[in-house]
């Protein structure tokens, strides 16, 4: 786990400064290999002028892979939130990875199509870097789901969508196409509207009721999200005690140009990394007491994402 210090212990600290972009929704972003920017508190007008604000850097998790940083972790206290709230984040360099999407034995919903392995497939274990939770059940929010050449549920225009393309790039965008993904898409998963667009929270985040049914009706619960930075790399985040608006703020602080909400409530948020090939020593990198590190190494209830080292642009995900 990354520590709440500028130079992380137990991994290489990544401190390259890169300003967030204001790219338009759906606009292309580069496949940059730049290491992620640290999270730095913003001064208020009444803050003392002298001294400097401490920044929180990222720590590399996948040094065993023998590549440039591919997966990095960061924990931080989100600006403007109560003391004790910690957000947990994972950065994924898309140019060096394959983002796979796998149905669980119940999620995303009822289907007569093959659900595949329902866990990390054995063909990908040697290259497995990370796993993390996906979005809502189909019965709770109708959304498109496409993976392994199979359309489980049709795409819905206007919804936030994480897409992996045949050219090896990954995007998070507002879907403007039809119900079928098209020949350039390898994987697509939708969940609600965009949470962040043009590096700012979308106006809909002010209506908390539109972002999922919460446990006991509480407005602030565990939430997770997936964003994309100015270089086209993915950033996952999860935190307890979040509304839709505060979760959107976390993604902005993590320098996301666009982001979408994933699953919510205490049972689901999870991000796991591995200390070596073959899913060696899984580490639960979101401090969620409702989860266990080897969660996706056996049959999963709900669909999930897995990140593998890539052997070339646009390769098929392990299945």
N, C-alpha and C positions, 0 to 999 in steps of 0.2 A: 504494500500500500504506500502511496505517496504521503509524505508528512506535511504538516502545515508550516513549512519553512521554505525559504527561497531556494535553497540548495538541498534537494532531496537526498536522504540517506538510503543507501542500499541500491542505488541505480544512478545512471548518468543524468545529471540535471540538465534540462533543456531550457535555455534562457533567451533564445532569439526573439527579438521584438518585431512584431509585424502588426500594423494597424488593421482593424476590421474594415471590410469593404461594404459599400452600399450598392452591390449588384442588384439588378432588377430580378423579380421572380422568374425563375426558369432560365436566366441568362447563363451561358457557359462559364465555368470557372476552370482555372488551370489545374493540371495534374502535378502541382508542385511538390517537391520533396522537402520544402522548408519545414523545420521543426516548429511545433506549435508555440504560439505566444504565451507567456505566463499570464496569470490573472493578477491584475493590479488594482487595488482600491482607488476609487475616484475621490478626490478631495471635494469637500463642500465649501461654500463661500465663507463659512465661519471657521474653517480648519486653520490651524497655525500655518504660517507661510514657511517657517524654517523646518528643516528635516525632510526626509523623503519617505514616501509610502512604501511599505514592504510588498514585494511581489511574490506570488506563489508559483514555483516552477513545476515542471513535469518530470517524472522519473520513468526511464525506459524499463519495460517489463520483458521484452523479447530478446535480450542480448544473446541468448543461446542460439538464435536463428542465424547469426553470422552475417546480418545485413545491416544497412543503415536503420535508424529507429523506425519501427513499423507500428508498434503499439506502446503507448505511454499513458501513465496514470497521474491523476491530480485530485487532491481533496482540498476544499477551501470553504471558508465561511462566506456565504453570499452577502454582498453589500445590501444593507437596509433590512436584513432579517434578524430575528431575535437571537440573542447569544445562545450558543450551543447547537445551532442548526449547521450541519455540514452537508455540502453537496459533493458527490463522488462522480468523477468524470474519467472517461477513457477516450483517447485519440487514436485513430486508425488511418494509416497512410494507404489510400486506396490504390495507388499505382503499383503497390507491391503485394496486394492481397486479393483474395476472392471472398466476396460477401455472399454467403449461402443463406437460404431461407428454408426452414423445415417445418411442416405441419406436426402438431402433436396428435395424440389419439382422440382428443376432443376439439382442439382449436386448430384453425379459426372457426370451424363450424361443421355442420352435418354435410357430408359429401359422399358420393358413390365412387369417387376417384381414389386411386391408391394414395395412401398417406406416406409412403416411403418408409424410411428407417425410424421415424418418430424420435430420433436421438442423433447425436453426432455419428455419421456413418463411419464404419471401420476403414473405408478407403481414404478417409481424410484425417484420421487420428494423428498420423506422423507429421502433418503440417498444421495442426490446429493451434491457433494463437489465442483466440478469445471466443466467448459465447455471451449472448445477452438476450433479454426478453424482447418480445415483439409487441403487437398492439392488442386491441380489443377482440373479443369474440364477435363473430359475424352477427349474431342475434342482438348484440348490444349496439352495434354501429355498422351498418352495411358498408362494405369497402372491398376494393379489388385485391385479389391475391393470386399471383402468378409465379410459379417456380418450376424448374426441371421440365420445361416445355408443356406445362399443364396449367390451364386457367381454372382454378378452383372456384373463384367468384369474379364476376365481371368488374372491370374498372369503372369508377364513378367520376364523372367530370367534376372538377372543382376541388377534389380532395387532395390533401397533402400526400405525397407519394415518394418513397425511396425506390430508386430505379438503378439497376445495374445493366449496362449496355454492352453490346458485342465488341465495341472498341476498347473495353477495359475500364471505362470511366464509370463513376457512380454519381447520381444526382439526387437532390431532394427538391421537389418542385410541386407546384399546383398542377394537377393533371388536366390537360386540355384536349386530350385525345378521346377516342371512342371506347367502347367496352372491351375491345381486344388490344393487347399491348403493342402488337406490331413486330416486324422481323428484327428490329435492332435491339429489342429488349430481351435480356436474359432472366431478369427477376424484377418483380414489382410488388410492393406491399403498401397499402393505403391505410390511413387512420386519421379521421377527422380533418378539419381544415389546417392550413399552416398555422403554427404557433408563433413563428418569427418569419418576417419577410423584410428584405432590404435592411437587415441588421437591427430591426426594431420589432417589438411585440406587435402582433396584429390586433386590430381593434376589437375583434371578437373575444379576446382573452379577458375582457372585463366582465363577460357573462359566464361566471364560473359553472353554472348549471349546464352549459352546453358542452362541457368537457368531461363528461362521464359521471355515472352514478358512484357515489363515494360510500365507504363503510360508515354505517350509522348516520349518513347524511352530513358528515363533517365536511366543511368547505376545504380545509387544509389537510391533505393526506400524503402518503408516499406517492410520488409521481416520477415518471421517467420520460426522456425525450431523446431524439436523435437529430443532430444538426450537421451542417456542412460549412466548412470555413472557406476563406477566400482562395485557397489553393486546391479546393476540391476534395479535401480530406474530411472524414467523418468524425464527429464528436458525440459520444453518448454521455448522458448525465442522469443521475437519479438523486433524490433527496426526500427526507421526510418533511411533513408539515408544510406542504406546498399547495397553493391555489394555482389555477391555470396562469394567472398573471405573474405570480412570483416565479413559476417554473420557466416562463418565457424570459423573465429577467435574467435567470441563471444562464440560459443559452446565449443571451446577448453578452453577458460578462465573459463567456467562454469564446467569444469572437465568432459566433455563428452568423452567417449571412442569411440562412434560412434554417428552419427547424420545424419538426413535427412532434406532437405528443405521442408517446408509446403507451404502455400499460400503466395503470394507477392502482392504488390501494396496497396495503402492506404485504399481501401474499405474493406479488408478482415481480417487482423490480429486482434485477440481478445482473451483474457483470462479472465474468470469471476470466482470469488469465491462467496460463500454465507455465511451469518453471522449466519445461524441456519438451522435446518431441515425445509423441505418444501420450499426450495429455498428462504429463508428469506433474505431480504435486499441484493440483488446481488450487487457486487462491480466490476467495470471495472478496472482490474488490469494492463492493457496495456493502456497507455495514448494516445489512438488513437481517435481523434475527430470524426472519421467516424463511430464509434460504440456506442452502448447503452448497459447498463448492463443486461437487460432482453432479450437479442437478441435471445436466444435459448429456451425461454419459450413459444414461439409461432412458427408457421411454418417458417422454414428457407429456404432460397434460395439454399444454398449449403450444402453439407454434413459437419458434425462436430463431434467432440469427446466429450463425457461426462464421468466424473469420479464419481463413487459411492462408498460408504463404502461397503466392501465385507462381505458376510456372510459365506464364505468358498471358498477354492481354486477351480478355474475352473467353478464357477457358471455362468449360462447364464446371459447375460446383460439384464436389463429391456427392455421390448418391448411392 
